[in-house]
């Protein structure tokens, strides 16, 4: 779809650029072709913000700003189409292709969060692990089920409150009210059932009521401190550890990492695989280390033991934020990884590697997600599991490196600081 308008481009260290231009809205990019000048292709994900006002659209880029105006009577059409294309692209990247369960439901949304509010008509979508709202002319909103604290109904409206202080009030659903309410409950119930089944497999013979109570705390994709697990269901964490130790390989790796961790500094979660059986469902552990310097070590274990062969790609080490505690890191890790649906590549790739064409899908995520930027800065390196051994020595080497260097320096096997090897994994 093509439009005619005017533009104003400002960049740090360069003279402003203005003039008339043709604007093409493609599935993956906005193309600006000045009447006199060089075309500019802007992938939708490279637009850090998209702000319409007074028949103008202001776009924030990394190190630049672009204002589009002069669209005339086609302004509303441009705004709707551009917003839609950008949202579809962001959803595809942020949710990493996560299956959508229900769509084509519209509602009036009153959204509020600390420092942010929105009110307007939206399309609602229910994905496997999240509720999405797509406004007609604003960036989409996402509420992961793991953060939903309460769902209430009154006067044909649904009010959803999150643990982070967000409130979604949905009304005007009309004849789709029951369908939306039931579909949301079913999707949330499916993730809860997934967690319960994972816990039931890890805790054979455990009290079903204890497993149900735990599933209310250990929501899919949420890392929780072991102490909280024990308060909810005494003895449960010991059973989970017993399951990990049932595999010879897992037992050795878990024992090594647990030996590095400080007392009261272990967290646990259950994560559904992004690609089903191809990527596998995982137990995730985070171990808090105090020596040689405060750090967090993240390890993944398949729900089904892999026997004598390692089932993991790597162990990940992060520095702890200066002046922050163990709970602060867990909160940051949960928020950052939720934002990218637990893909690891947006964290693993160096700044240089993010610029490579094959990594274009990840390049803009750090600029758009503050928590991801912070987690990337804390990332110290990874120790790759291999049949040849040496993994334990690499973990210790990364911890020593993290203690003797400053963020955002990253460890590289062989002892040199700099960009690490880039063959990451999702």
C-alpha positions in Angstrom: 0.0 0.0 0.0 1.4 3.4 -1.0 0.9 6.9 0.4 2.2 10.4 -0.4 3.3 12.7 2.3 6.1 14.7 3.9 8.8 13.7 6.3 11.3 15.2 8.6 14.3 13.1 9.7 16.7 14.2 12.5 19.8 12.4 13.4 22.5 13.1 16.0 25.5 14.7 14.3 23.8 15.2 11.0 21.8 18.0 9.3 18.0 17.6 9.4 16.5 16.1 6.3 13.0 17.2 5.1 10.9 16.9 2.0 8.1 15.1 0.2 8.2 11.3 0.0 6.3 8.2 -1.1 5.5 5.8 1.7 5.1 2.1 1.1 3.7 -0.2 3.8 5.1 -3.6 3.4 4.5 -6.7 5.6 7.9 -6.4 7.3 8.9 -2.7 6.8 8.0 0.9 6.1 9.8 2.2 3.0 10.3 6.0 2.7 11.3 7.1 -0.8 12.1 10.9 -0.9 11.2 12.8 -4.0 14.9 13.8 -4.1 17.1 11.5 -2.1 17.9 8.0 -1.2 15.2 5.6 -0.1 15.1 4.5 3.6 13.8 1.1 4.6 12.7 0.8 8.2 11.8 -2.7 9.5 8.8 -2.4 11.8 10.7 -3.7 14.7 13.3 -1.0 14.4 10.7 1.6 15.3 11.1 2.0 19.0 7.9 4.0 19.3 5.0 4.9 17.0 3.1 8.0 18.2 0.3 9.6 16.3 -0.8 13.2 17.1 -2.3 16.2 15.3 -2.3 14.4 11.9 1.4 13.5 12.2 3.1 10.3 13.1 6.3 10.5 15.2 8.6 7.5 15.0 11.6 7.0 17.3 14.6 5.2 15.9 17.9 4.3 17.4 19.8 7.6 17.3 17.2 9.3 15.2 13.6 10.6 15.0 11.2 10.7 12.0 8.0 12.6 11.6 5.6 11.8 8.8 2.9 14.4 7.9 1.0 15.8 5.0 -1.0 12.6 4.4 -4.3 14.6 4.0 -7.5 12.6 4.1 -5.5 9.3 4.0 -4.0 9.9 7.4 -6.4 7.7 9.3 -6.0 4.9 6.7 -2.2 5.2 6.9 -2.3 5.1 10.7 -4.5 2.0 10.9 -2.6 0.1 8.3 0.9 1.0 9.6 -0.1 0.2 13.2 -1.5 -3.1 12.2 1.5 -4.2 10.2 3.9 -3.1 13.0 1.9 -4.9 15.7 1.7 -8.1 13.6 5.5 -8.0 13.1 6.2 -7.4 16.8 3.9 -10.2 17.9 5.6 -12.6 15.5 9.0 -11.7 16.9 8.1 -11.3 20.6 6.1 -14.5 20.9 8.4 -16.5 18.6 5.5 -18.1 16.7 3.7 -19.2 19.8 0.3 -20.7 18.8 -2.7 -18.5 18.8 -5.8 -20.2 20.2 -8.6 -17.6 19.7 -8.9 -14.3 17.8 -11.4 -12.0 16.1 -12.9 -10.8 19.4 -13.3 -7.1 20.0 -13.7 -5.3 23.3 -13.4 -1.9 25.0 -10.2 -2.0 27.0 -9.5 0.3 29.9 -5.8 -0.4 30.7 -3.8 1.1 33.6 -0.3 0.4 34.9 2.2 2.4 36.8 3.1 5.3 34.5 0.9 4.2 31.6 -2.8 4.2 30.7 -4.9 3.4 27.6 -8.6 3.3 26.7 -10.1 2.3 23.4 -11.5 -0.5 21.2 -9.2 -3.4 20.7 -9.0 -6.8 19.0 -8.4 -9.5 21.6 -6.3 -12.6 21.0 -5.6 -15.5 23.2 -2.3 -17.3 22.7 -0.9 -20.4 24.4 0.6 -18.4 27.3 -0.7 -14.8 26.9 -3.6 -12.5 26.4 -3.1 -9.9 23.7 -4.9 -6.6 22.9 -4.4 -4.9 19.5 -5.6 -1.3 19.5 -6.3 0.2 16.1 -3.6 2.9 16.3 -1.3 2.0 19.2 1.3 -0.7 20.1 -0.2 -4.0 21.2 -0.5 -5.0 24.9 0.5 -8.4 26.2 -0.5 -10.0 29.6 1.3 -13.3 30.2 -0.9 -15.8 32.1 2.0 -16.3 34.6 1.5 -12.7 35.8 -2.3 -12.8 36.2 -3.2 -12.5 39.9 -7.0 -12.2 39.7 -9.9 -12.3 37.2 -13.2 -10.9 38.2 -16.6 -10.5 36.4 -19.3 -8.0 36.9 -22.0 -6.4 34.7 -20.7 -8.2 31.5 -17.2 -6.9 32.0 -14.0 -8.8 32.9 -11.4 -7.2 35.1 -8.0 -8.7 35.2 -5.3 -7.7 37.7 -1.7 -8.6 37.3 0.9 -9.2 40.0 2.9 -6.2 38.6 0.1 -3.7 39.1 -1.6 -3.7 35.7 -5.4 -3.7 35.4 -7.3 -4.7 32.3 -11.0 -3.9 32.3 -12.7 -5.5 29.2 -16.3 -4.6 28.3 -18.4 -4.2 25.2 -17.9 -7.8 24.1 -21.5 -8.3 23.2 -22.4 -11.8 22.1 -18.8 -12.8 22.5 -18.7 -12.3 26.2 -19.2 -15.9 27.2 -16.9 -17.1 24.5 -14.1 -14.8 25.6 -14.5 -15.6 29.3 -14.6 -19.4 28.7 -11.7 -19.3 26.2 -9.5 -17.3 28.6 -10.3 -19.6 31.5 -9.5 -22.7 29.3 -6.2 -21.3 28.1 -5.1 -20.4 31.6 -6.3 -23.8 32.8 -4.2 -25.5 30.1 -0.9 -23.9 31.3 -1.8 -24.7 34.9 -2.5 -28.3 33.9 0.9 -28.4 32.1 2.6 -27.3 35.3 0.7 -29.8 37.4 1.6 -32.7 35.1 5.3 -31.6 35.2 5.2 -31.5 39.0 3.3 -34.8 39.2 6.0 -36.4 37.2 8.7 -34.9 39.4 6.9 -35.8 42.6 5.4 -39.2 42.2 2.9 -40.0 45.0 2.7 -36.4 46.2 -0.6 -35.2 47.6 -2.7 -33.9 44.7 -3.8 -30.9 46.8 -0.1 -30.0 47.4 0.5 -30.2 43.6 -2.5 -28.0 42.9 -1.3 -25.4 45.5 2.2 -25.4 44.0 0.8 -24.8 40.5 -0.8 -21.6 41.7 2.7 -20.4 42.7 4.8 -22.1 40.0 3.0 -20.7 37.0 4.4 -21.7 33.6 7.6 -19.8 32.9 7.9 -18.1 36.3 11.0 -18.6 38.3 10.3 -18.8 42.1 12.6 -19.0 45.0 12.9 -22.4 46.6 12.1 -21.0 50.0 8.7 -19.8 48.6 8.1 -23.3 47.3 8.8 -24.8 50.7 6.5 -22.4 52.4 3.7 -23.3 50.1 4.3 -27.1 50.1 6.8 -28.2 52.7 9.1 -31.0 51.4 8.2 -30.3 47.7 11.5 -28.9 46.7 13.4 -31.9 48.1 11.2 -34.2 45.9 11.9 -32.0 42.8 15.7 -32.3 43.6 15.2 -36.1 43.9 13.8 -36.2 40.4 16.8 -34.3 39.0 19.2 -36.6 40.8 17.4 -39.7 39.3 19.5 -39.3 36.2 23.2 -39.9 36.6 24.2 -37.0 34.3 21.6 -34.6 35.7 22.6 -35.6 39.3 26.3 -34.8 38.7 25.6 -31.5 37.0 23.0 -30.5 39.6 25.2 -31.4 42.4 28.1 -29.4 41.1 25.9 -26.2 40.6 24.2 -26.6 43.9 27.6 -26.9 45.6 28.5 -23.5 44.1 25.3 -21.8 45.3 24.9 -20.0 48.6 22.3 -21.1 51.2 18.8 -19.9 50.3 19.8 -18.9 46.8 18.1 -21.4 44.5 15.1 -20.7 42.3 13.0 -23.1 40.2 10.5 -22.9 37.3 8.7 -25.0 34.7 8.8 -23.8 31.0 6.9 -25.1 28.1 9.1 -25.5 24.9 8.6 -23.0 22.2 8.6 -25.7 19.5 6.9 -28.5 21.4 8.7 -31.8 21.3 11.4 -30.4 19.0 12.7 -28.1 21.8 11.4 -29.9 24.8 9.8 -28.8 28.0 12.2 -27.8 30.8 12.8 -27.4 34.5 14.8 -24.3 35.0 17.0 -23.7 38.0 18.8 -20.5 39.0 21.6 -20.8 41.5 22.8 -17.7 43.4 26.6 -17.7 43.9 28.4 -15.4 46.4 32.0 -16.3 45.7 34.2 -15.2 44.1 31.6 -12.5 43.4 27.8 -12.3 43.5 26.5 -14.1 40.4 23.5 -16.2 39.1 24.0 -19.5 37.3 21.1 -20.7 35.1 20.6 -24.3 34.1 17.9 -26.1 32.1 16.9 -29.8 32.6 14.4 -31.6 30.4 11.2 -32.8 32.1 12.0 -36.3 30.9 15.5 -37.4 32.0 17.9 -37.9 29.1 19.7 -40.8 30.6 23.5 -40.9 30.5 23.8 -38.3 27.7 23.6 -34.5 28.4 20.3 -33.0 27.4 21.3 -29.3 27.7 23.2 -26.9 25.4 24.9 -24.7 28.0 25.0 -23.2 31.5 24.5 -19.4 31.7 26.2 -17.0 34.1 25.1 -13.5 35.0 26.6 -10.9 37.3 24.2 -9.7 40.0 23.3 -6.0 39.6 25.3 -3.7 41.9 23.3 -2.8 45.0 20.6 -5.3 44.1 19.7 -8.5 45.9 18.8 -12.0 44.9 15.0 -11.3 44.6 15.8 -8.3 42.4 17.7 -10.5 39.9 14.9 -13.1 39.8 12.4 -10.4 39.1 14.6 -9.0 36.3 15.3 -12.4 34.8 11.5 -13.2 34.8 10.6 -9.9 33.1 13.4 -9.9 30.5 12.9 -13.6 29.5 9.1 -13.2 29.4 9.4 -10.3 27.0 11.2 -12.5 24.5 9.3 -15.6 25.3 12.3 -17.3 26.9 14.4 -17.2 23.7 18.0 -17.1 24.7 19.5 -15.6 21.5 18.5 -12.0 22.3 20.7 -12.4 25.4 23.5 -14.5 24.0 24.3 -12.5 20.9 27.0 -9.8 21.2 26.2 -6.3 20.0 28.3 -7.0 16.9 26.5 -10.3 16.2 23.1 -8.6 16.5 24.0 -6.5 13.4 24.4 -9.6 11.2 21.6 -10.1 8.7 20.8 -13.6 10.0 20.1 -12.1 13.4 17.8 -9.3 12.2 14.8 -10.8 14.2 16.6 -10.1 17.4 18.4 -6.8 16.7 15.8 -4.4 17.9 14.6 -6.3 21.0 17.2 -4.8 23.4 16.3 -1.3 22.4 12.6 -1.9 22.9 12.8 -3.9 26.1 14.6 -2.1 29.0 14.7 -5.3 31.2 16.4 -7.2 28.3 19.0 -4.5 28.0 19.8 -4.8 31.6 20.0 -8.6 31.6 22.3 -8.5 28.5 24.6 -6.1 30.4 24.8 -8.6 33.3 25.4 -11.6 31.1 29.0 -12.9 31.7 29.1 -16.0 29.5 28.1 -19.6 29.0 29.7 -23.0 29.5 28.8 -25.4 26.7 28.0 -29.0 27.7 30.0 -31.4 25.6 30.8 -35.1 25.5 34.5 -34.3 25.9 34.0 -32.7 29.4 35.5 -29.5 30.8 32.2 -28.0 31.5 32.8 -27.6 35.3 36.1 -25.8 34.6 34.4 -23.5 32.2 31.7 -22.6 34.7 34.4 -21.7 37.3 36.3 -19.8 34.8 33.3 -17.6 33.9 32.6 -17.0 37.6 36.2 -15.9 38.1 36.0 -13.7 35.0 32.8 -12.1 36.2 34.5 -11.3 39.5 37.6 -9.7 37.9 35.9 -7.8 35.1 33.1 -5.2 34.8 29.8 -5.5 32.9 29.2 -5.7 30.0 32.4 -7.7 29.4 31.8 -11.3 28.3 33.9 -14.4 28.8 35.2 -16.3 25.8 36.7 -19.7 26.0 40.5 -19.4 26.0 40.6 -16.6 28.5 40.1 -13.5 26.2 37.4 -11.0 26.9 35.2 -10.0 24.0 32.3 -11.3 21.9 31.7 -15.0 22.7 31.2 -17.7 20.1 27.9 -17.1 18.5 26.4 -20.5 17.8 23.6 -20.0 20.3 20.4 -21.9 20.7 16.8 -21.1 21.3 
